[in-house]
Amino acid sequence: MLICEVVGHVWATKKEAELNGMKLMVVQQVDHASGKKKENTLVAADVVGAGIGEKVLVVSGSTARRAFGNDNLPIDAAIVGIIDSVEVGI
């Protein structure tokens, strides 16, 4: 899982039919220790209804497809949780 921040939306009028009705968000990975954004930017299908500016949990690969209950979806990443807080022991 990755800790990311939602930084935008993706609109695509022409896309694979299996993506119809999915909310696609642009997420940027966050360094959990410093809270700063990293260069890693992804498009993730949203399972939980996240909004721009929220910190989220993102899964990738087959785990992302399983979050939607369909191993055949053409997605690589999914938002599966909205983070309330992060505590890191040093």
Buried (B, 14 or more C-beta within 10 A) or exposed (E): EBBBBBEEEEEEEEEEEEEEEBBBBBBBBBEBEEEEBEEEEBBBBBBBEBEEEBBBBBBBEEEBBBBBEEEEBEBBBBBBBBBEEEEEEE
